[in-house]
């Protein structure tokens, strides 16, 4: 029987959990080192692959072959070149790997921690764009995993918090999720094991790695102050690894002393917590702004929020507790393993979405009261010709079909019309934006396709556009020519099956250690 599995595919760490016989999530440990979190690091050389903490050992001598932070590239059209040691846009390179392929190697590794892993729930940041979600699904396909559903990370975490026996979570809660590469803040209403997400805001490029980078800048300055020579923090991945160590020390001590090696030999330096906190002020201000934005969007204020729940390794930094206590008027809830909350929630959700017959009686009992509703985290729309209110001219603008924060599942149909006499083609665009934009320059066009229309008709033929999210959180877009009844469903998957097959073959050639 295949197991009920949740996977947290993180920027810096990943984890896999299954539901035990009693219906409780259990994070599975690596067979090699018995650790429950695995570095999302991949060492790739010729046909050899090493995934996890061991890959980090190669940072010193073969750093070009170590791929880090793949998750940050999931929405980009890039490949990793081991020759250049970075992500590049030249798709014709041989022996180069897409973000989906590299992620598939991490998924394959996690799969090894237990047997019979076939169907899984995978977590993604709330602010992950459609393209990055699709790339995550591609990664799963390459790793031979069937994805029951993707779930937003903060949503998974609150599901875990709500199901914990020892922690009293209820009322309106804020889920503060600061990981290695991304930041999400979510407001939800929790009643027993029922979770209703109200809104999420976030930044998919704000996380622990950015704080590490600021520490490397401090390291560079301090080395320069002594030797008048700069260390190469941009191209030597080892410095960033060292910076992470410093950051972790500064979570428990007010200063960290380390030795760094540079062109003039090794040098002992000291970095204080105060210096570090000052260096990340811009990020802290951004975090505060996003919390304010999310509060405004959900009509909340600190006095209406019962609890702040922490998720993600970076919430261990003392400055986070300080800022949240100050903003919310009370300290965040402590005592839950912030590294495991997301993956545990994913396993619970996998249980909810698995056919009942495959669950044991105890598992069914444990999940009986668990319920979840999530929202759409973007405005989804299409480009259309409209009359500009100010100039009276006809212009192409973005029009919104599904509003942000609409409860899922949802299906919305809007009527448009053709614009020209004898129009034989319709340009179908699907757009995504964080704000209610009408300017086409400020939206992401996630799909463009031409649709053929019947010949010889006058202008103003009705076209119905329906956007819907199915139960699995996947978006469907249907363009229907009302008069002829011809409808066309747009396939949002970026990789065709043929490309995916090739991607899979390339990955199958290399062996994982
Ligand atoms: P996650 O994506 O939730 O696994 O979080 C990973 C991030 O948490 C990485 O950037 C880590 O460096 C960071 N992290 C883990 N432990 C600590 C700590 N003790 N202090 C500060 N940051 C930490």
Boltz pocket constraint, residues with backbone or C-beta under 6 A from the ligand:
constraints:
  - pocket:
      binder: B
      contacts: [[A, 10], [A, 11], [A, 12], [A, 13], [A, 14], [A, 178], [A, 179], [A, 180], [A, 181], [A, 207], [A, 208], [A, 209], [A, 244], [A, 247], [A, 248], [A, 251], [A, 311], [A, 312], [A, 313], [A, 314], [A, 315], [A, 316], [A, 317], [A, 338], [A, 339]]
      max_distance: 6.0
